[in-house]
Amino acid sequence: MLIRDCLKVLLDNKFTSNNIHLFAHSMGGFVTEAAFQDPKSIKINHVVMAAADVDQSNYVAGSTTLKNVLSKCTDLTAYWSSDDVALQGSRTFNKYIPLGLNGFPDPDTPASCTAVQCTTYYNKYAKYEGQPDDFSHVWYILYAPTPPLVNDFYADMNRTLSGGPAPTPPPTWPTRASGFVLRRPA
């Protein structure tokens, strides 16, 4: 349905694949993953997943799921946070590690896959005392920033979608997969 009723309609109506990006949050990652297993030929530009509730093991280098996803898009960016309470619950309930909880599982993930660790950013800028537990899962979308009034997730995603430089690399600390960290520009 996602391919036939949405993406194909856009491609058939004067949009080029370069102009079509897909943003999936939480279970939207599952919908995207399932739709992209369809053998129908389609190609869009960027796919961005934030807090994706999909099995991390489906995204190891060479997996069928990852090959199918990458055959439908130019690249895949996964924003993740190990402090996501909803995904911690999903891990317990579903018995898998969500991609949005720990990023790509394999340091040999293809170059067209980028993982952006957001745990540090969430704890420093978005987390506040007395917030509901589920905010750790939705802050990407609902975070009302403090001065400077910028939600760096949106700024970083905009840079990715416009083909700009990659997410901000960390100064010295190691991270998983491609090793990017969401942080405020200096």
Backbone bond lengths (Angstrom), bond angles and torsions (degrees), N, CA, C in turn:
res aa  C-N    CA-C-N  psi(-1)  N-CA   C-N-CA  omega(-1)  CA-C   N-CA-C  phi
1 M - - - 1.442 - - 1.528 111.62 -
2 L 1.346 117.77 -43.35 1.460 120.06 179.96 1.527 110.19 -59.87
3 I 1.309 116.78 -43.27 1.465 119.69 -179.70 1.524 110.20 -71.46
4 R 1.315 117.72 -54.23 1.467 121.79 -175.18 1.528 112.64 -66.70
5 D 1.325 117.47 -47.09 1.464 121.16 -171.29 1.526 114.81 -91.51
6 C 1.306 117.32 -6.20 1.461 118.78 -178.17 1.525 111.02 -130.84
7 L 1.330 116.74 -69.70 1.459 119.63 -173.54 1.524 112.59 -64.66
8 K 1.329 117.54 -43.48 1.467 121.20 179.81 1.529 110.52 -64.46
9 V 1.316 117.59 -38.31 1.467 121.78 177.67 1.532 109.56 -60.97
10 L 1.326 117.02 -44.39 1.459 120.46 178.48 1.526 111.33 -62.94
11 L 1.334 116.37 -44.76 1.466 120.44 -179.43 1.525 112.39 -66.46
12 D 1.318 117.26 -32.23 1.467 121.54 -179.73 1.521 112.69 -80.57
13 N 1.328 117.44 -7.69 1.468 120.70 -175.99 1.523 112.11 -121.10
14 K 1.295 115.06 56.14 1.464 123.18 169.81 1.527 116.14 73.32
15 F 1.308 118.74 9.73 1.453 120.13 172.38 1.518 107.58 -97.37
16 T 1.310 116.57 143.77 1.462 119.52 174.56 1.517 108.53 -98.22
17 S 1.303 115.90 162.79 1.467 119.24 -179.39 1.530 111.25 -60.53
18 N 1.339 117.51 -29.31 1.466 120.19 177.60 1.516 112.99 -63.84
19 N 1.329 117.49 -22.49 1.464 121.87 -177.39 1.520 113.37 -96.90
20 I 1.315 117.68 1.68 1.466 120.36 -176.81 1.521 109.51 -114.62
21 H 1.337 114.66 121.24 1.461 122.75 177.16 1.520 107.18 -124.63
22 L 1.306 116.22 154.45 1.458 120.49 -179.62 1.518 108.91 -125.63
23 F 1.331 115.97 124.79 1.459 121.93 174.78 1.517 108.10 -109.21
24 A 1.322 116.23 124.34 1.466 121.52 -179.79 1.523 108.75 -124.04
25 H 1.318 115.85 129.81 1.461 121.09 176.53 1.522 108.65 -116.07
26 S 1.321 116.86 136.29 1.449 123.63 173.70 1.528 112.32 57.74
27 M 1.335 117.27 -118.52 1.474 120.87 -179.91 1.519 111.86 -69.31
28 G 1.326 117.83 -13.35 1.459 120.66 172.16 1.519 110.63 -61.39
29 G 1.330 116.53 -28.31 1.469 120.90 174.00 1.514 110.78 -64.40
30 F 1.332 116.33 -39.29 1.469 120.82 177.93 1.527 110.41 -66.26
31 V 1.332 117.31 -43.32 1.467 121.74 178.59 1.530 109.45 -60.58
32 T 1.323 116.47 -45.14 1.468 121.02 179.09 1.518 110.87 -63.12
33 E 1.321 116.68 -48.34 1.466 120.93 179.62 1.523 110.87 -56.95
34 A 1.318 117.48 -47.71 1.465 121.71 -178.81 1.531 110.89 -63.86
35 A 1.329 116.81 -44.42 1.466 120.42 -178.96 1.523 111.01 -64.42
36 F 1.313 117.31 -36.77 1.457 120.49 -176.56 1.534 112.88 -78.65
37 Q 1.320 117.70 -0.74 1.468 120.29 172.95 1.527 110.42 -84.91
38 D 1.327 116.73 -10.59 1.468 123.21 178.40 1.532 109.00 -64.20
39 P 1.325 117.91 135.24 1.466 119.57 -178.54 1.531 114.11 -72.26
40 K 1.333 118.04 -8.08 1.468 119.71 179.27 1.527 109.66 -56.51
41 S 1.312 115.64 139.56 1.454 121.57 -178.87 1.525 109.61 -83.98
42 I 1.303 114.95 121.66 1.465 121.81 177.23 1.519 106.36 -155.63
43 K 1.314 116.76 148.03 1.468 119.98 178.10 1.519 108.06 -141.41
44 I 1.345 116.06 125.58 1.459 121.49 175.25 1.519 107.58 -119.74
45 N 1.302 117.04 179.37 1.451 121.05 -178.15 1.537 109.86 -81.89
46 H 1.308 117.91 -110.75 1.465 121.55 -173.66 1.532 112.40 -84.95
47 V 1.332 115.25 145.47 1.458 122.23 166.97 1.524 106.23 -119.32
48 V 1.330 115.18 125.92 1.457 121.92 179.71 1.519 107.47 -118.37
49 M 1.329 115.90 127.22 1.465 121.02 176.59 1.526 108.50 -118.85
50 A 1.309 116.94 128.20 1.461 122.41 175.28 1.522 107.50 -118.20
51 A 1.326 116.33 131.55 1.468 121.87 -179.93 1.531 110.91 52.74
52 A 1.319 116.43 42.24 1.464 121.66 -175.31 1.523 111.68 -66.92
53 D 1.327 115.18 123.12 1.463 121.23 177.81 1.529 109.04 -94.01
54 V 1.330 114.37 66.90 1.460 122.81 175.82 1.523 107.72 -128.86
55 D 1.306 116.25 154.78 1.465 121.54 -177.01 1.526 110.24 -67.27
56 Q 1.310 115.46 117.78 1.457 122.45 -179.66 1.528 111.89 -54.91
57 S 1.325 118.10 -33.72 1.467 120.85 -177.55 1.529 112.37 -66.95
58 N 1.344 117.74 -16.62 1.468 120.74 175.26 1.523 111.99 -74.20
59 Y 1.330 117.16 -6.66 1.459 121.17 -174.15 1.528 112.70 -115.94
60 V 1.337 116.80 24.71 1.459 119.59 172.93 1.528 108.13 -78.73
61 A 1.318 115.78 152.74 1.462 120.52 179.32 1.526 109.75 -55.10
62 G 1.318 116.06 131.68 1.460 121.72 177.42 1.509 115.82 87.29
63 S 1.352 118.38 -5.33 1.461 119.37 -179.13 1.530 109.84 -69.63
64 T 1.323 115.65 149.61 1.466 120.85 179.33 1.519 111.09 -60.81
65 T 1.316 116.83 -42.81 1.470 120.41 -179.77 1.521 110.50 -58.85
66 L 1.335 117.22 -49.48 1.458 120.55 -178.64 1.524 110.65 -64.52
67 K 1.311 118.19 -42.10 1.479 120.79 177.51 1.522 110.63 -58.58
68 N 1.326 117.06 -44.48 1.466 120.50 179.79 1.523 112.02 -64.98
69 V 1.325 117.08 -41.97 1.464 120.31 178.09 1.528 109.82 -61.78
70 L 1.329 116.55 -48.51 1.468 120.05 -177.19 1.524 112.72 -69.22
71 S 1.326 117.10 -20.82 1.471 118.98 176.34 1.531 111.40 -73.31
72 K 1.331 116.90 -15.27 1.470 121.52 -177.37 1.529 113.10 -103.68
73 C 1.346 117.76 -5.36 1.461 120.15 -177.67 1.526 110.00 -147.06
74 T 1.330 115.55 164.19 1.465 118.89 178.75 1.522 111.75 -78.21
75 D 1.327 116.99 -33.51 1.463 119.75 177.45 1.524 110.93 -160.38
76 L 1.317 113.90 165.38 1.465 122.43 -177.11 1.524 108.10 -130.65
77 T 1.333 116.23 125.38 1.456 121.73 175.77 1.519 108.41 -116.16
78 A 1.330 116.52 128.83 1.462 121.84 179.03 1.523 109.31 -116.23
79 Y 1.331 116.74 116.93 1.457 122.91 173.71 1.526 107.38 -92.51
80 W 1.335 117.29 128.44 1.463 119.72 -174.58 1.529 111.07 -138.86
81 S 1.349 113.44 156.57 1.460 120.66 176.98 1.524 108.89 -145.53
82 S 1.311 116.16 126.35 1.469 120.08 179.03 1.532 112.19 -73.09
83 D 1.337 117.59 -7.98 1.467 121.35 178.32 1.526 113.16 -96.89
84 D 1.317 117.76 13.59 1.467 122.61 -178.60 1.537 108.89 -76.68
85 V 1.326 116.44 105.62 1.466 122.09 -175.56 1.528 111.76 -63.50
86 A 1.319 117.96 -40.57 1.475 120.44 179.63 1.521 110.59 -62.69
87 L 1.325 117.79 -41.80 1.464 120.37 -179.90 1.532 111.91 -74.09
88 Q 1.323 117.11 -27.36 1.470 119.20 172.70 1.529 109.31 -63.93
89 G 1.348 116.38 -40.34 1.463 121.04 175.63 1.513 111.79 -66.27
90 S 1.316 116.53 -40.10 1.466 120.94 177.77 1.515 110.65 -61.87
91 R 1.326 115.88 -39.31 1.470 120.53 178.60 1.530 109.96 -59.15
92 T 1.301 116.30 -44.94 1.461 120.76 179.70 1.522 111.20 -67.02
93 F 1.320 116.92 -46.61 1.456 122.19 -176.44 1.531 112.50 -70.54
94 N 1.328 116.92 -47.33 1.462 121.15 -174.76 1.520 114.35 -88.02
95 K 1.332 117.07 -10.31 1.469 122.35 178.99 1.533 112.36 62.27
96 Y 1.343 116.54 35.05 1.462 120.74 170.96 1.525 108.42 -142.82
97 I 1.318 115.56 161.89 1.461 120.37 176.71 1.521 107.46 -90.75
98 P 1.332 118.94 117.61 1.456 120.90 178.93 1.540 112.22 -67.94
99 L 1.316 115.67 143.18 1.463 121.70 176.69 1.519 110.17 -56.75
100 G 1.336 118.03 -37.28 1.457 122.42 -178.96 1.512 114.43 -74.36
101 L 1.330 117.18 -4.97 1.466 121.85 178.87 1.521 111.59 -97.74
102 N 1.326 117.48 -32.98 1.467 120.54 -175.37 1.520 114.70 -136.72
103 G 1.307 119.97 2.49 1.459 120.71 -179.90 1.517 112.55 74.65
104 F 1.311 115.84 -167.86 1.467 120.73 -178.50 1.529 109.86 -66.29
105 P 1.336 117.05 138.61 1.459 120.76 -174.01 1.513 114.66 -81.66
106 D 1.302 117.83 -9.84 1.451 121.03 -168.19 1.523 110.50 -126.26
107 P 1.322 117.90 124.93 1.467 118.52 178.19 1.530 112.17 -65.51
108 D 1.331 117.66 -13.95 1.463 121.74 177.93 1.520 112.27 -94.56
109 T 1.326 117.03 21.89 1.459 121.43 177.28 1.530 107.90 -57.25
110 P 1.332 118.11 141.24 1.464 120.36 -178.55 1.532 113.07 -54.34
111 A 1.332 115.55 153.48 1.465 121.50 -178.44 1.520 112.17 -59.98
112 S 1.323 117.87 -23.85 1.466 120.40 -179.85 1.526 112.37 -80.27
113 C 1.320 117.56 3.60 1.472 122.75 177.08 1.524 108.70 -112.09
114 T 1.319 115.54 131.79 1.460 121.08 178.71 1.517 109.10 -128.11
115 A 1.318 115.76 130.44 1.463 121.16 175.36 1.526 107.71 -106.20
116 V 1.332 116.23 135.30 1.456 120.94 178.78 1.519 108.13 -123.49
117 Q 1.324 115.75 111.28 1.460 122.18 -179.42 1.523 108.48 -75.66
118 C 1.330 116.25 126.56 1.471 121.62 -176.78 1.523 112.70 -116.91
119 T 1.315 118.15 2.47 1.462 121.64 -177.19 1.523 110.90 -58.58
120 T 1.308 116.98 -49.41 1.461 121.96 -178.07 1.525 110.75 -61.56
121 Y 1.323 116.56 -44.82 1.468 121.52 -179.93 1.533 110.33 -63.08
122 Y 1.315 116.57 -46.25 1.469 120.91 179.72 1.523 110.20 -56.33
123 N 1.328 116.51 -49.26 1.468 120.35 -177.38 1.524 112.98 -66.52
124 K 1.325 117.42 -32.15 1.456 120.29 -176.85 1.532 113.40 -85.69
125 Y 1.337 117.50 -35.71 1.462 119.18 -171.70 1.528 115.19 -118.73
126 A 1.314 118.53 -34.53 1.472 119.94 -171.84 1.527 113.59 -98.50
127 K 1.309 117.73 -27.38 1.462 121.22 -177.17 1.529 110.13 -76.37
128 Y 1.309 115.72 137.95 1.457 119.30 177.16 1.527 109.28 -140.48
129 E 1.307 116.14 157.05 1.463 122.00 -177.78 1.522 110.41 -65.94
130 G 1.316 116.65 134.97 1.451 122.26 177.23 1.518 115.01 83.84
131 Q 1.327 117.63 3.45 1.469 119.09 179.80 1.525 109.90 -71.34
132 P 1.333 117.42 152.18 1.460 119.46 176.16 1.530 110.06 -67.46
133 D 1.328 116.46 149.27 1.465 121.20 -178.38 1.528 112.44 -55.89
134 D 1.331 116.88 -36.60 1.458 118.52 -175.70 1.532 113.07 -72.12
135 F 1.329 118.52 -8.97 1.460 120.48 176.80 1.522 110.35 -62.37
136 S 1.320 117.54 -31.20 1.466 120.66 179.79 1.527 111.31 -62.90
137 H 1.325 117.05 -15.76 1.462 121.82 179.44 1.527 112.23 -96.53
138 V 1.309 117.60 -27.70 1.469 120.71 -174.11 1.524 114.08 -111.32
139 W 1.308 118.41 0.60 1.468 120.63 -175.08 1.517 112.25 -58.39
140 Y 1.323 117.95 -30.85 1.462 120.86 179.38 1.530 110.26 -51.00
141 I 1.315 116.02 -41.94 1.454 122.41 -175.04 1.525 111.75 -91.65
142 L 1.330 117.73 -38.34 1.465 121.93 -169.63 1.518 115.51 -102.97
143 Y 1.300 117.73 -0.50 1.455 121.30 -176.32 1.528 111.28 -63.19
144 A 1.322 116.23 120.36 1.466 121.98 174.93 1.522 106.95 -97.55
145 P 1.311 116.93 104.20 1.467 120.02 -170.50 1.514 114.24 -69.49
146 T 1.317 113.47 154.96 1.455 121.18 171.51 1.529 106.61 -89.26
147 P 1.327 118.48 165.17 1.470 119.43 -179.34 1.534 111.02 -56.28
148 P 1.325 118.58 138.49 1.455 125.31 -2.28 1.525 110.48 -68.93
149 L 1.315 116.44 141.58 1.457 121.68 -173.27 1.526 111.04 -74.38
150 V 1.304 113.94 76.34 1.460 119.97 177.79 1.518 107.94 -143.10
151 N 1.310 116.21 134.82 1.452 121.13 172.65 1.523 104.33 -92.99
152 D 1.312 116.59 105.62 1.458 121.22 -173.95 1.520 112.78 -63.73
153 F 1.325 118.28 -23.31 1.463 120.51 174.85 1.525 109.53 -62.47
154 Y 1.331 117.11 -47.85 1.468 120.69 179.01 1.522 111.16 -64.79
155 A 1.324 117.12 -40.56 1.465 120.52 179.14 1.530 110.07 -62.98
156 D 1.328 116.60 -43.12 1.455 120.80 -179.69 1.530 110.92 -67.76
157 M 1.333 116.71 -42.54 1.460 120.43 178.79 1.536 109.54 -63.86
158 N 1.311 118.32 -40.02 1.460 121.65 177.71 1.526 110.77 -60.42
159 R 1.320 116.51 -42.45 1.465 121.34 178.16 1.522 110.42 -62.16
160 T 1.311 116.84 -41.37 1.466 121.56 178.46 1.518 110.74 -64.07
161 L 1.333 117.17 -47.99 1.461 121.27 -176.90 1.522 112.80 -68.31
162 S 1.324 117.33 -27.96 1.461 119.59 -179.55 1.519 111.85 -89.87
163 G 1.331 116.96 5.59 1.455 120.71 177.04 1.510 113.48 77.20
164 G 1.324 116.00 17.96 1.456 120.68 -179.35 1.516 111.48 -75.50
165 P 1.294 116.17 -168.85 1.466 119.32 -179.48 1.528 111.09 -61.47
166 A 1.295 114.71 155.37 1.467 121.18 -179.08 1.519 110.33 -60.82
167 P 1.353 116.89 166.41 1.466 119.26 176.30 1.528 111.12 -53.62
168 T 1.290 115.58 161.99 1.458 121.72 -176.01 1.527 111.15 -62.51
169 P 1.332 117.29 120.46 1.457 118.37 177.19 1.525 110.99 -71.96
170 P 1.314 117.26 150.59 1.467 119.21 179.60 1.515 110.54 -70.56
171 P 1.339 117.55 152.50 1.459 118.19 179.06 1.531 112.12 -67.68
172 T 1.320 118.69 -50.59 1.465 118.78 -177.65 1.522 114.23 -143.44
173 W 1.333 119.46 -21.30 1.455 118.72 -172.24 1.531 111.14 -81.74
174 P 1.342 116.78 143.30 1.467 120.38 -178.81 1.531 110.66 -78.85
175 T 1.303 116.24 151.51 1.456 121.84 174.99 1.518 108.23 -137.28
176 R 1.317 117.29 179.64 1.457 122.13 -179.09 1.525 110.90 -79.36
177 A 1.306 115.50 161.94 1.468 124.54 174.47 1.517 111.40 48.38
178 S 1.330 117.90 -122.06 1.470 120.34 -173.46 1.521 113.16 -78.85
179 G 1.317 118.38 -4.26 1.451 122.12 168.33 1.507 117.74 70.96
180 F 1.336 118.40 42.46 1.453 120.46 176.16 1.516 109.47 -105.98
181 V 1.332 115.10 150.36 1.455 122.54 -178.55 1.519 107.95 -130.02
182 L 1.339 116.97 131.82 1.459 120.61 173.82 1.519 107.95 -75.35
183 R 1.302 116.84 124.82 1.459 120.09 177.19 1.507 108.94 -152.39
184 R 1.307 115.77 164.97 1.458 121.87 178.45 1.533 108.60 -72.86
185 P 1.336 115.95 137.12 1.467 118.33 174.03 1.529 110.30 -62.73
186 A 1.312 116.14 150.04 1.476 120.57 -179.53 1.517 109.79 -67.20
